[in-house]
Amino acid sequence: MRAILVDDERLALELLQQMLEKKVGGVTVVGAYTNPVQALEEARELQPDLIFLDIHMPGIDGLKLGDLLQESIPSLKIVFVTGYDRYAVEAFEMNALDYILKPPNPKRLQKTLERFRESENKRMEADTGQALLCCFNQLQYQPAGEPPQPLKWRTGKAQELFAFMLHHRGRIVDKETLLEMLWPEYDTPRALQYLYTTVYHIRQTLKNNGLDHITISSGSFETGYRLTFGDLRLDTEEWKTQVLKLGPLNVINASNYELTLDMYKGDYLAEYDYVWAEPEREHLRGLWLRTARSLSAFYELHQLTGEAVRLNLRVQQLFPYDEECCLTLMKLYREIGDKEGVQEQYRLLAARIEGELGSSISGKVQDWYTEWDSARS
């Protein structure tokens, strides 16, 4: 990878270059600058992959320089190397790749380069792309480099059978289970005929859409069916994997939390009333909510109130009856002096909990609101 270094201290530049090229490896330093203006001018021509940037410099400080460089080279990844830790939040807001305190050491720099490689691998996968099967919200198929498109099924039974087999992918589902789920009103011989016909229609639909690598094959002794799909990507599986890889939340990977939340395009098979899908639906919703709450707490800790409000309003769209989210929003609105916002949140919650569900707001929320209202009065 090609990198440039910017630091107003020549000795620091030389030490960092030596570490990157001789002790860490895999990096070619194509420019090292003590003058930020010169670095900005030459970076446009050099088009580096990565920049290691000091923050506290005369003239143009590192944060400003990073902002200018991102405008001129959008693909550039920025690593701040500084003797001060008070700029962490600003670095996070710029979506920096990493934030390293001086003096850096080879082990820490190696972690930075591993993070860069992971980022590049994700970008390349997105660019080249494999076909994607989508289960968020509705069943769709997304060919590489094209927008998602719904699959046209012969019947509703064919769609549900495919969805159910996909849900149990890689495992044999016995025929008895399928018959009881889809054709409980028919005797076994007739229900089996419907099953065979529906499997045939599924195979034809897959073939017509270029999805021959998705196969539904008979299990051992023809007791059931198994669905396999080779190297086809599945959006829900990729999303769960991404959640598990997030790691502890900090100023550097907070942007990954945002991206992961964005990947959630709707509840699992939300457009269909498949009872068997409900456990997985709730599982994924729970993962999303826990991730969002972690990020909200991080924003609150770093006094990024606007970001916390934005995120919790998004949570509220998915979980309109969630009292914890409503209470968090009321507290955030209180912090910024928005009394109308506090009142509106309480009114919304009352309408939903009392008006729609016929229940009562929890004592915790009622007590907080009453105390706030009394103090305001």
SEMIDREN-502440 format. One record per residue: x, y, z of N, C-alpha, C in turn. Coordinates in steps of 0.001 Angstrom, whole numbers, padded with zeros to 6 digits, always signed. Layout:
XYZXYZXYZ ...
This chain:
+000839-001193+000000+000000+000000+000000+000879+001249+000000 +000407+002309-000632+001152+003560-000748+000680+004535+000324 +001651+005124+001035+001296+006026+002136+002113+007305+002068 +001537+008383+002585+002303+009605+002820+002216+009929+004313 +003236+010624+004800+003336+010973+006217+003434+012481+006341 +002751+013041+007338+002808+014480+007568+002986+014732+009051 +004082+015420+009386+004369+015776+010779+005367+016931+010752 +005151+017934+011583+006054+019086+011557+007393+018788+012227 +007523+017603+012834+008798+017217+013458+009514+016208+012546 +010654+016590+012025+011383+015755+011088+011763+014408+011701 +012197+014412+012965+012618+013173+013617+011449+012192+013727 +010265+012717+014038+009076+011865+014137+008744+011254+012784 +008914+012032+011715+008670+011519+010365+009615+010367+010034 +010863+010567+010308+011857+009547+009970+011628+008265+010764 +011283+008425+012039+011027+007250+012878+009817+006471+012376 +008748+007181+012023+007541+006517+011538+007800+005815+010205 +008526+006465+009314+008830+005857+008018+009659+004593+008192 +010612+004642+009095+011456+003477+009344+010629+002311+009893 +009734+002614+010806+008882+001563+011379+008006+000916+010313 +007370+001762+009493+006433+001253+008500+007120+000410+007442 +008266+000859+006967+008911+000182+005850+009812-000973+006269 +010399-000887+007472+011386-001899+007845+010910-002851+008942 +010080-002357+009868+009663-003200+010984+008261-003787+010788 +007394-003046+010122+006028-003524+009899+005920-004168+008525 +006350-003459+007493+006347-003991+006142+005009-003845+005448 +005056-003989+004127+003843-003895+003340+003444-002476+002994 +004277-001502+003355+003960-000094+003119+005095+000555+002336 +004725+001308+001298+005685+002128+000580+005366+003585+000862 +006287+004269+001515+006083+005681+001821+006464+006487+000585 +005482+007090-000071+005727+007823-001318+005928+009316-001065 +005767+009745+000176+005996+011147+000494+005996+011365+001995 +006940+012188+002478+007011+012521+003899+007200+014033+004000 +006326+014710+004745+006272+016172+004705+006227+016785+006106 +006984+017848+006260+006841+018683+007461+005973+019895+007159 +005699+020130+005881+004882+021269+005449+003504+020764+005002 +002444+021056+005768+001106+020561+005410+000620+021042+004049 +000946+022278+003677+000495+022819+002388+001110+022026+001245 +002383+021724+001355+003061+020927+000329+002455+019526+000248 +002156+018964+001400+001535+017630+001422+000200+017645+000699 -000593+018685+000920-001893+018789+000271-001743+018889-001239 -000800+019692-001687-000601+019890-003128-000126+018611-003818 +000820+017918-003196+001412+016749-003851+000569+015490-003685 -000277+015451-002651-001111+014263-002435-002061+014035-003604 -002556+015117-004196-003484+014986-005320-002833+014255-006491 -001536+014486-006673-000826+013821-007768-000397+012406-007384 +000013+012221-006123+000500+010915-005683-000626+009898-005499 -001826+010370-005143-002982+009503-004914-002642+008325-003995 -002225+008612-002764-001876+007528-001841-003120+006788-001351 -002899+005588-000812-003991+004822-000204-004251+005261+001231 -003190+005750+001870-003227+005947+003308-002381+007161+003670 -002804+007921+004672-001998+009031+005153-001899+008961+006669 -000679+009052+007193-000445+009145+008624-000224+010623+008936 -001073+011171+009762-001176+012625+009871-001118+013086+011322 -000157+013960+011610-000108+014594+012927-001237+015620+013022 -001750+015855+014215-002846+016810+014374-002332+018205+014731 -001446+018281+015715-001021+019590+016221+000156+020110+015399 -000166+020917+014372+000867+021474+013494+000580+022950+013250 +001624+023747+013022+001408+025169+012715+000824+025334+011306 +000153+026432+011071-000435+026685+009751-001761+025964+009630 -001762+024851+008933-002956+024014+008804-002836+022859+009796 -003743+022785+010748-003654+021659+011684-004110+020378+010991 -003841+019223+011625-004104+017945+010992-005566+017687+010696 -006452+018164+011568-007875+017958+011335-008340+018689+010083 -007894+019923+009940-008253+020696+008749-007652+020078+007493 -006400+019680+007595-005739+019059+006450-006443+017762+006061 -006832+016970+007065-007549+015729+006782-008855+015991+006056 -009553+017042+006474-010814+017396+005833-010593+017780+004369 -009552+018562+004098-009242+018976+002730-008825+017782+001864 -008059+016878+002453-007609+015708+001708-008773+014781+001367 -009721+014641+002293-010883+013795+002010-011721+014354+000867 -011757+015677+000756-012498+016294-000346-011837+016001-001686 -010501+016053-001730-009800+015882-002999-009517+014421-003338 -009414+013558-002308-009163+012126-002529-010142+011343-001664 -011370+011141-002123-012403+010514-001292-012038+009119-000784 -011234+008385-001549-010892+007014-001145-009776+006955-000101 -009147+008092+000197-008004+008130+001107-008417+007772+002526 -007648+006886+003163-007865+006534+004559-006889+007319+005431 -007408+007906+006497-006611+008779+007355-006333+008115+008690 -005062+008141+009094-004651+007685+010419-004020+008872+011138 -004609+009278+012234-004051+010378+013019-003027+009828+014003 -001832+010414+013988-000755+010043+014906-000412+011301+015693 -000734+011311+016966-000630+012551+017725-000208+012304+019165 +000339+013327+019772+000724+013243+021177-000414+013607+022109 -001579+013926+021560-002721+014377+022358-003915+013445+022143 -004641+013147+023229-005805+012281+023097-007114+013062+023087 -007039+014394+023160-008272+015172+023269-008965+015389+021925 -008328+014926+020840-008936+015108+019525-009657+013854+019034 -009869+012901+019924-010426+011619+019495-011818+011766+018882 -012659+012590+019502-014027+012738+019003-014027+013381+017618 -013188+014427+017443-013115+015067+016129-012641+014073+015067 -011677+013236+015441-011190+012225+014497-012299+011246+014138 -013077+010850+015127-014203+009943+014887-015207+010568+013929 -015499+011852+014125-016472+012522+013275-015999+012598+011823 -014686+012575+011620-014146+012584+010258-014072+011181+009662 -014492+010177+010433-014448+008797+009967-013016+008350+009663 -012102+008710+010567-010711+008301+010400-010589+006791+010536 -009601+006236+009842-009376+004795+009932-008854+004418+011311 -007959+005242+011873-007381+004930+013170-006871+006207+013845 -006584+006079+015145-006126+007198+015965-005050+006637+016893 -003789+007031+016660-002655+006454+017376-001941+007538+018177 -001659+007218+019427-000914+008151+020264+000590+007946+020081 +001329+009051+020108+002785+008979+020016+003357+008523+021359 +004491+007855+021352+005189+007343+020167+004559+006029+019708 +004364+005850+018403+003776+004599+017913+004765+003451+018040 +004268+002244+018069+005144+001082+018082+004714+000137+016963 +005596-000736+016528+005289-001602+015382+004039-002458+015574 +003821-002963+016774+002654-003803+017011+001363-003019+016802 +001346-001791+017289+000141-000959+017127-000063-000583+015667 +001025-000281+014953+000920+000052+013533+000440-001146+012717 +000837-002355+013124+000396-003551+012429-001120-003697+012510 -001696-003371+013667-003149-003418+013823-003823-002409+012890 -003213-001249+012739-003764-000243+011828-003783-000755+010400 -002702-001374+009981-002631-001884+008612-003599-003050+008400 -003799-003858+009428-004797-004932+009324-006186-004344+009157 -006463-003260+009874-007757-002590+009741-007928-002027+008327 -006840-001492+007762-006901-000962+006399-007191-002077+005404 -006541-003205+005573-006748-004317+004640-008180-004835+004724 -008713-004924+005932-010102-005358+006089-011052-004396+005391 -010778-003107+005546-011614-002095+004911-011557-002210+003397 -010362-002424+002870-010201-002544+001426-010862-003815+000895 -010770-004897+001661-011410-006139+001236-012917-005963+001131 -013504-005270+002099-014945-005025+002055-015313-004168+000851 -014478-003160+000578-014758-002295-000558-014669-003070-001868 -013656-003931-001978-013491-004704-003208-014633-005700-003396 -015088-006297-002297-016213-007222-002388-017468-006493-002862 -017621-005256-002373-018792-004479-002790-018689-004088-004257 -017444-003799-004709-017253-003368-006096-017447-004533-007077 -016765-005651-006799-016854-006776-007715-018180-007497-007514 -018468-007773-006257-019776-008286-005869-020090-009691-006324 -020785-010377-005470-021412-011643-005811-022912-011414-005740 -023649-012303-006348-025103-012193-006270-025546-012296-004815 -026612-011599-004493-027091-011511-003114-028555-011908-003052 -028871-012768-002116-030260-013120-001848-030706-012319-000628 -031802-011612-000751-032234-010675+000284-033438-011213+001042 -033342-011205+002358-034459-011633+003217-034930-010523+004129 -034216-009395+004162-034712-008260+004920-035947-007699+004209 -037018-007609+004943-038279-007055+004466-039019-008018+003535 -038417-008341+002380-039063-009280+001471-038010-010084+000726 -038455-011198+000146-037549-012029-000635-037213-011328-001947 -035919-011084-002175-035467-010477-003420-034142-011095-003832 -033838-010927-005101-032569-011396-005640-031843-010216-006246 -030568-010049-005883-029776-008928-006385-028566-009456-007156 -028637-009469-008486-027459-009867-009271-026313-008890-009024 -025085-009350-009226-023909-008511-008997-023997-007226-009825 -023848-006101-009147-023838-004807-009820-025194-004285-010239 -026272-004946-009815-027619-004521-010196-028483-004309-008956 -029590-003582-009089-030475-003386-007939-031249-004665-007616 -031756-004790-006372-032540-005978-006012-033831-006054-006825 -034283-007263-007047-035527-007467-007775-036281-008647-007168 -037610-008558-007078-038375-009669-006494-038389-010868-007432 -038466-012049-006850-038605-013270-007636-040092-013526-007873 -040440-013893-009093-041842-014123-009446-042162-015603-009296 -042928-015892-008244-043259-017269-007935-044580-017672-008591 -044680-018940-008922-045901-019456-009554-047097-019353-008603 -046852-019667-007330-047903-019607-006316-047334-019097-004998 -048232-018708-004100-047808-018309-002766-047189-019460-001997 -047680-020676-002241-047116-021851-001591-045671-022066-002025 -045385-021829-003296-044014-021988-003797-043089-021000-003106 -043550-019773-002955-042731-018763-002274-042472-019152-000826 -043510-019591-000109-043316-019937+001296-042438-021167+001451 -042640-022146+000579-041805-023343+000662-040342-022991+000428 -040066-022140-000562-038686-021731-000803-038134-020985+000400 -038920-020052+000944-038469-019270+002100-038195-020183+003290 -039055-021168+003500-038879-022086+004621-037625-022938+004440 -037401-023411+003223-036197-024198+002949-034945-023352+003086 -035030-022096+002652-033901-021181+002811-033622-020938+004288 -034685-020804+005066-034557-020605+006515-033815-021778+007158 -034051-022998+006628-033416-024212+007162-032301-024706+006231 -031683-023793+005503-030688-024139+004492-029612-025071+005070 -029219-026014+004205-028172-026953+004587-028654-028125+005413 -029910-028098+005846-030444-029184+006668-031573-029899+005927 -031729-031158+006198-032836-031906+005605-034121-031575+006358 -035143-031170+005626-036469-030937+006191-037361-032070+005729 -037907-032823+006675-038679-033993+006275-039994-033584+005625 -040466-034439+004764-041674-034142+003986-042901-033973+004881 -042952-034732+005959-044096-034641+006858-044247-033235+007418 -043128-032629+007787-043162-031248+008293-043713-030291+007244 -043260-030460+006007-043705-029580+004927-045187-029769+004628 -045649-030996+004655-047058-031264+004383-047947-030661+005465 -047542-030818+006729-048334-030271+007832-048378-028747+007801 -047299-028144+007334-047229-026688+007312-048033-026099+006152 -047941-026715+004972-048509-026104+003769-049829-026709+003303 -050041-027994+003549-051275-028631+003047-051902-029511+004135 -052171-028940+005288-052702-029772+006377-054113-030305+006109 -054829-029674+005185-056224-030047+004941-056381-031230+003984 -055276-031680+003393-055366-032762+002401-054811-034069+002970 -055278-035181+002400-054707-036465+002798-053294-036569+002231 -052537-037515+002759-051105-037591+002434-050811-037765+000945 -051470-038670+000232-051140-038824-001201-051345-037536-001991 -052470-036845-001732-052724-035624-002489-051754-034511-002076 -051492-034392-000779-050560-033358-000303-049165-033583-000869 -048753-034857-000967-047448-035160-001557-047383-034719-003013 -048479-034916-003750-048497-034487-005150-048328-032969-005254 -049006-032233-004351-048829-030773-004324-047388-030398-003992 -046784-031138-003064-045398-030867-002687-044457-031064-003872 -044594-032183-004573-043711-032458-005714-043880-031388-006795 -045134-031008-007041-045398-029986-008070-044787-028644-007667 -044919-028298-006394-044398-027013-005913-042878-026979-005968 -042236-028078-005602-040769-028150-005698-040342-027970-007154 -041078-028585-008069-040775-028421-009503-040876-026948-009908 -041941-026263-009479-042108-024850-009830-040984-023995-009234 -040553-024314-008034-039438-023571-007423-038180-023735-008266 -037898-024956-008664-036702-025194-009476-036771-024437-010795 -037939-024370-011389-038099-023635-012642-037901-022136-012431 -038438-021615-011343-038268-020188-011038-036797-019856-010831 -036097-020689-010106-034670-020467-009869-033889-020517-011186 -034210-021482-012022-033536-021610-013318-033802-020395-014195 -035040-019936-014227-035398-018783-015069-034727-017487-014615 -034321-017443-013349-033662-016250-012816-032146-016410-012714 -031622-017453-013339-030176-017659-013326-029637-018113-011988 -030471-018754-011185-030062-019188-009849-029944-020710-009787 -029349-021279-010818-029212-022732-010887-028364-023289-009748 -027487-022439-009174-026616-022935-008109-027366-023087-006791 -028623-022598-006717-029467-022915-005570-030174-024215-005881 -029929-025211-005070-030511-026518-005362-031375-026999-004200 -032482-027640-004555-033320-028321-003569-033267-029794-003931 -032575-030562-003134-032359-031979-003444-033032-032852-002400 -033351-034057-002794-033966-035007-001873-032948-035460-000847 -033404-035618+000382-032520-036094+001440-032316-037597+001361 -031649-038112+002360-031365-039548+002363-032668-040346+002361 -032728-041349+001497-033897-042219+001343-035162-041416+001031 -034970-040217+000467-036078-039363+000035-037053-039050+001177 -036520-038895+002385-037380-038552+003524-037682-037060+003578 -036958-036280+002817-037163-034840+002864-036340-034129+001812 -036193-032821+001982-035449-031989+001032-034415-031145+001765 -033353-030822+001020-032312-029937+001550-032033-028858+000516 -031928-027601+000974-031585-026476+000090-030146-026065+000335 -029388-025934-000733-028021-025410-000664-027869-024331-001734 -026980-023354-001483-026842-022290-002482-025403-021879-002750 -024449-022756-002512-023075-022489-002920-022522-021201-002364 -021939-020383-003261-021297-019151-002815-022214-017940-002872 -023509-018166-003043-024455-017052-003047-024479-016397-001666 -024489-015075-001645-024515-014341-000378-025948-014188+000120 -026109-014158+001433-027411-013971+002059-027320-012754+002967 -028169-011748+002746-028014-010477+003454-028136-010618+004968 -029045-011443+005440-029211-011572+006890-028000-012231+007540 -027408-013217+006861-026219-013870+007402-025039-012908+007426 -024871-012144+006357-023787-011166+006314-023955-010124+007413 -025208-009747+007664-025456-008739+008692-025120-009280+010081 -025542-010493+010373-025226-011073+011682-023718-011209+011874 -023028-011616+010820-021571-011727+010897-020941-010370+011180 -021454-009332+010531-020931-007996+010736-021147-007531+012172 -022298-007830+012746-022564-007451+014136-021561-008116+015068 -021312-009397+014852-020390-010137+015715-018956-009640+015596 -018616-009049+014450-017243-008577+014226-017017-007145+014694 -018040-006482+015190-017895-005062+015527-016861-004811+016611 -016830-005641+017624-015878-005446+018709-016314-004333+019645 -015529-004088+020709-015871-003037+021672-015964-001678+020986 -016943-000890+021368-017202+000405+020739-016175+001439+021188 -015596+002147+020224-014655+003224+020531-014742+004287+019453 -013916+005328+019565-014029+006461+018652-013682+006091+017217 -012960+005003+017035-012557+004616+015691-013610+003772+015003 -014184+002802+015704-015108+001895+015021-016571+002283+015164 -016848+003453+015755-018243+003892+015873-018895+004021+014498 -018124+004431+013503-018685+004541+012157-019081+003172+011613 -018358+002113+012028-018744+000763+011612-020079+000365+012224 -020325+000826+013446-021629+000567+014074-022743+001220+013252 -022511+002459+012819-023512+003150+011994-023760+002385+010690 -022686+001965+010042-022827+001234+008775-023579-000077+008972 -023305-000737+010085-023987-001996+010366-025473-001781+010595 -025823-000732+011312-027242-000413+011508-027906-000098+010170 -027178+000562+009283-027729+000903+007965-027973-000330+007109 -027205-001379+007334-027355-002603+006543-028679-003307+006819 -029307-002970+007937-030580-003591+008311-031689-002891+007536 -032199-003544+006504-033132-002910+005571-034601-003170+005892 -034869-003763+007012-036243-004098+007389-036246-005430+008095 -037302-005744+008790-037351-006991+009542-037298-008207+008624 -036897-009306+009183-036740-010563+008454-038079-011012+007867 -038126-011094+006533-039341-011517+005817-040584-010794+006334 -040432-009492+006548-041473-008712+007219-042778-008644+006437 -042717-008762+005124-043919-008609+004314-044809-009858+004298 -044342-010924+004944-045102-012169+004903-045462-012595+006328 -046652-013125+006493-047099-013527+007826-046739-014979+008111 -045464-015301+007953-044988-016653+008217-044718-016798+009718 -045518-017589+010389-045363-017762+011835-043997-018348+012169 -043516-019275+011350-042242-019931+011625-041050-018974+011553 -041233-017803+010893-040138-016834+010765-040029-015905+011972 -041017-015920+012852-041071-014950+013939-039881-015044+014907 -039440-016233+015333-038277-016276+016235-037026-015621+015646 -036735-015908+014383-035568-015284+013741-035775-013790+013567 -036997-013396+013262-037324-011967+013119-037026-011226+014418 -037483-011782+015523-037264-011137+016816-035795-011167+017226 -035120-012237+016858-033681-012326+017158-032902-011210+016464 -033173-011010+015182-032467-009970+014427-032853-008575+014914 -034118-008386+015233-034561-007099+015776-033841-006806+017090 -033711-007833+017915-033018-007651+019190-031554-007286+019011 -030891-007942+018042-029489-007605+017750-029362-006151+017312 -030280-005716+016434-030235-004344+015946-030458-003369+017102 -031420-003660+017960-031734-002753+019060-030574-002653+020040 -029949-003769+020382-028808-003724+021302-027640-002943+020703 -027424-003129+019409-026347-002378+018742-026646-000884+018752 -027892-000531+018465-028287+000877+018454-028175+001491+019842 -028557+000753+020862-028477+001289+022222-027025+001489+022663 -026158+000584+022262-024732+000754+022579-024190+002026+021937 -024558+002243+020671-024081+003425+019967-024685+004693+020562 -025937+004634+020957-026580+005790+021587-025868+006155+022884 -025549+005161+023701-024835+005429+024953-023457+006042+024681 -022815+005583+023613-021516+006143+023234-021656+007615+022851 -022672+007930+022044-022896+009321+021657-023178+010190+022874 -023973+009678+023797-024286+010446+025002-023034+010669+025840 -022208+009650+025969-020967+009758+026751-020054+010838+026189 -020012+010956+024861-019135+011928+024210-019863+013241+023898 -021043+013413+024497-021823+014649+024378-022165+014987+022926 -022384+013953+022127-022833+014129+020748-024358+013995+020750 -025002+015006+021367-026436+014922+021633-027253+014834+020344 -026876+015623+019346-027608+015596+018085-027592+014222+017443 -026433+013562+017474-026328+012222+016910-027172+011232+017710 -027167+011397+019038-027960+010501+019883-029452+010667+019616 -029902+011912+019441-031310+012160+019135-031675+011517+017802 -030839+011752+016788-031105+011186+015460-031222+009673+015527 -030305+009040+016243-030300+007589+016320-031532+007066+017053 -031899+007711+018155-033053+007232+018922-034375+007463+018194 -034451+008490+017383-035646+008663+016557-035760+007531+015545 -034618+007072+015078-034611+005929+014161-035022+004649+014890 -034541+004492+016124-034953+003346+016932-036467+003363+017120 -036988+004542+017357-038419+004682+017614-039270+004267+016410 -038740+004450+015211-039473+004026+014022-039647+002514+013983 -038615+001782+014396-038676+000324+014410-039361-000223+015654 -039244+000508+016767-039780+000050+018051-040629+001161+018668 -041805+001425+018095-042617+002560+018545-043139+002427+019974 -043153+001220+020534-043676+001024+021891-042555+000884+022928 -041331+001129+022513-040190+000962+023407-040092+002157+024367 -040359+001916+025640-040370+003000+026625-038965+003510+026939 -037985+002622+026893-036610+003045+027175-036131+004063+026148 -036469+003824+024881-036093+004765+023827-036770+006114+024049 -038051+006078+024399-038785+007318+024640-038182+008093+025802 -037833+007384+026878-037230+008046+028036-035880+008656+027677 -035101+007921+026886-033801+008456+026444-033990+009737+025640 -034965+009743+024731-035233+010944+023936-035678+012111+024813 -036516+011846+025800-036947+012924+026697-035759+013530+027437 -034846+012671+027893-033663+013171+028596-032762+013982+027665 -032636+013514+026424-031805+014242+025458-032411+015606+025134 -033730+015634+024939-034395+016912+024667-034271+017860+025860 -034310+017289+027050-034116+018127+028237-032728+018768+028226 -031722+017998+027828-030348+018518+027816-030200+019713+026891 -030889+019675+025766-030744+020784+024812-031818+021855+024997 -032599+021738+026076-033591+022763+026389-034812+022746+025500 -035135+021601+024913-036295+021501+024026-037473+020917+024811 -038196+021772+025518-039296+021279+026353-040432+020715+025506 -040656+021294+024308-041700+020755+023434-041359+019332+023012 -040063+019077+022790-039645+017729+022422-039926+016734+023536 -039661+017136+024779-039932+016261+025920-041428+015958+025999 -042238+017007+025903-043693+016834+026008-044243+015973+024875 -043746+016201+023675-044228+015448+022520-043915+013960+022659 -042713+013643+023168-042354+012241+023364-043281+011572+024375 -043608+012283+025443-044493+011700+026456-045900+011499+025886 -046375+012479+025122-047707+012357+024524-047764+011186+023534 -046710+011043+022730-046664+009935+021777-046704+008590+022490 -045912+008472+023545-045865+007212+024273-047211+006902+024916 -047835+007924+025487-049143+007721+026113-050166+007260+025083 -050145+007864+023912-051095+007488+022860-050884+006043+022425 -049636+005623+022368-049348+004270+021901-049622+003228+022983 -049125+003473+024182-049258+002488+025252-050685+002437+025789 -051242+003608+026063-052583+003658+026659-053678+003584+025589 -053508+004359+024530-054551+004412+023516-054612+003182+022646 -053442+002697+022161-053427+001574+021231-053383+000220+021928 -052600+000123+023015-052439-001161+023686-053365-001323+024892 -053953-000222+025343-054829-000296+026507-054087-000624+027783 -052809-000257+027851-051984-000530+029022-051595+000787+029687 -050647+000741+030592-050216+001945+031304-048734+002171+031105 -048346+003441+031034-046925+003777+030967-046254+003329+032262 -045037+002853+032165-044335+002350+033352-044132+003470+034370 -044063+003062+035639-043857+004028+036706-042549+004791+036550 -041532+004137+036009-040228+004781+035813-040346+005995+034894 -041058+005831+033781-041221+006932+032832-042151+007993+033404 -043238+007576+034032-044175+008535+034625-043501+009375+035694 -042707+008726+036559-042033+009452+037642-041038+010467+037081 -040288+010045+036046-039307+010970+035473-040011+012190+034881 -041075+011946+034131-041777+013048+033481-042426+013969+034511 -043018+013392+035549-043664+014217+036582-042622+015082+037284 -041474+014507+037591-040417+015275+038246-039899+016394+037350 -039718+016071+036075-039265+017115+035121-040301+018217+034997 -041568+017842+034894-042634+018827+034715-042763+019731+035942 -042607+019134+037133-042703+019925+038363-041526+020896+038469 -040339+020424+038129-039152+021291+038187-039267+022431+037187 -039822+022124+036008-039985+023165+034998-040991+024216+035458 -042067+023771+036085-043092+024699+036564-042579+025566+037700 
